[in-house]
């Protein structure tokens, strides 16, 4: 995709990519053993270690070192693409019958942290539970990714080392979704509810202690199935809720790396000056900022009102005000250079909120008037958002923009532990939200966030034409034809203001130079397993 002049974040990203980071050099794959890596958490684990019940990297970031997947994105490669998927609990895999059957052959040398052997029964147990199969052995309390596996007709375990995913129709993206950090395999002999309070996996690190509100500590798994890994003796996470304090402890050297996704341009400039040796890696997170509109509750059951809100918010002003030019303007899927499927600039400028700000705000006022709202009868709405700094930054900007077209908006903060249950139950009217996509693939996004009946389709948007197109693109094996369908879907979603997208966040992930092989990915949910990370001190 060509980079258009109207994208404010591109120049900064190109500059960052072209400039070697201070203290950064290619790290060798082989490292020296020993030491404890000190990391940081922005909040306590809201769902514990229950990865399949969560939709936040407040869980994936600390839980990744404990679990394993069938397949995973190469932890030493920053850009996640289908070709960077590598085996983990799988030894190899084979697609059959034109992407209708995925056969996975498992490792024979894997044990759970409690010593029990890992087998195909654990894989079947995990994904039957997630897809809510009729004969599943367990149920999840919250199930954000059930829609990912709606096309799975059956999962078979013909022997201890073989698993077969039988699909209703072709779906090449299944392997990509299995590589997400959200797709960990759970032990069949442990009730899922126990993962809310402890982690029992097959990963490189074992849980030593979780002291709520204070810290989380792992120790090296001596029986890890990758010989000679991990290098580290352990990992210690300190919970620090206030963003300024997190930056201060990083700057003071009390932790070894930043929390992913929150090094803004201002923080980057501060740390560069204060710590010249700090390593910064420009990256993305596959997280967009968007508006949640409850389409089942007035006034957002009226497409005119939804479109008016989308028109009222100037995307390019958002990039400048909230992100100092570092975010990328885009619709439902991430644009280049980080993503694959995003809309082209020539198509974006024709959509509500992406054109000239003054014209779009005038159109917003006209639509609101048509819907019965104006100076004498302003639309009064309560906006909810998570009580996290990066959410509040975005929400405050949205409130300011909406007031310019005559809306009366109040802002309410919600703690994370209550946020996901609240929006899942649709107990809200209007929200400022960050949506992170577990992988950069249309299926993971469309089925999870826009499909009729999906638990994470928080606005309950449902359109039969869009559903037909989603099904069509999902089984399309020609990349060019699939891309065209994906673009068509994104245009329709923005025109209907299904979940208006403001833009895509970028990051300048920071760590001290003694930390090696800690490679941030362009999708924040799929790293770090930490088996390759080591300390040079």
Phi, psi and omega in degrees: 000131179291150178266116184276156182295338186280356180269104187295331186282342188295317183301317180294318181295316179300319179298315181295319181291331184275346184253118179301134180289146180301129176078003185265134175213155181301128182271138177292152180289327180268134181231183179257145183281159173112163175092161178243123178281130181256113180244181187223149176239143181275346178196165175294158183294108188294329176245023184064224180259014183282079185302323184283353177254009187240163177219042182210147177281001168295344174254313184297320181302312178276341184270337183308318182293344184270330188254176172222158176249171167296311177226160183209155173287136180311121186289347180258006178243127188288315182274121179272123178220162178307326182284352177262007177284132180233157178292151173229273172286338173278146168273322180195172178214163182214125173277139179225160176054050176053055176066029176256341178226127177249117180256125183242128179256124191265157173292153181256356190246030186249136175231148173291163182299341177267006176096349180288146180286144174274134179220179179297336178299326179293322179293312179298317178304313184297307189276338169295322178294314183293320181276359179057052176296148181304325181259019179301142183280346183209164179234151176265149178289315175233139186227079185294335189244021174306320184296336179301328190246023180296335182274355179280119181275323180199153173238124183246147176233077186295333173208179188295338184244016181225135175230138178237121172266112179262125186254153178288329180207167179303142177203085181300335185286351182304318181297323179297317180291328176292340180275354181291150174298343176282353190254034180297149175271133180253153180286134180292340184269006180238125177301137183305326182300333181294337180287351175285342182239345178209162179244121174234103184232201175238012188284182185290346182228146180249145180291128174260310181201140170235108177258106188305135178079356183237297184201167175226136185225131175247155170237159180301137175274107184291344182254020180301140188286347174266111185295137180082002178235155355282168176283322186288149172282335181183176178223134180237123179252128175257132181271118179228112188280332186268128187298316180299323178291323177299318178295320182296318181288329174293312180300324181280355179080017179279342170230162187265344183206160179282167168283136185294141172090003185234012175274092179289174178299318181296317179292320177302314180296320179298313183290323178303318181287317185284327184228084184303334182274356182299140179266128178239131178240111176298133181201182176239188180223353187061036179241129175245156176259131190211171178254130173266121181239117182284098187288353178266355181238135175300147004267006189275003168284351178261116183298334179296320181290318179299315181293326178298317178297319179295318179295329186290340188255115182283111183298320183285329173293323176301314180300318182287314187284316185273327188236008179049042174085003188265345178279167179246133176286132180188165181266225192289343179232148188298133177279169173292156012276352186271324183257175183249327197255000186294157179291154174283154180301322182297335177271325181298317187296346180269356186262156181301125177093354183252356181266213179287129188301314183297318179294318181294321178293325177295319177295324179297314180298322180295316180295320178297320179296318178299328180274000175100015181241142180189192183305324181276342180218071184291149175284120180256124181220151174256123176263130175253150175203161180290146181278060179229141188307315184292332175288317182293324176304311182292314183299320181297321177295318180298316178303315180298317180295318183292327178296333180291341177252015171096010180278148176255102189243132171246152185245131179235130180267139182235131177293149185303319182301332178264339187298303185295318173299322181297309182288330177296323178276359179063034181268054180203166178252316189206135183220150169260121195227153167247125178248118175260132180263127185300333173212159177274077178210139183302322182300315181299325181279306188295313182291325182283318192251345185229349182289142178302127176087356180290140180299327182266003170279073192298337179268356181058031172295136181212122182221124185296321179297316179297319180297320178297319180292323178298315178297319182295313181293327184297323183262004180282122181267349176273116185302320181294317178294322179295318179302316181297320178293320180295320177297318180299318179296316182298320178298315180296318180298319180288322178296325179274357183050049180295314175204079189307126182266134179269319182168181188242127184286148171238170185218161173233071190306131187243139170207160178288150188294344179283353178271123183243148177060034170252089190258113178291143178260163176284355172236117192286350186269356191243020176206162000252131174291329174074008179289338181259354184282141178214166184246128180259073179203000000 
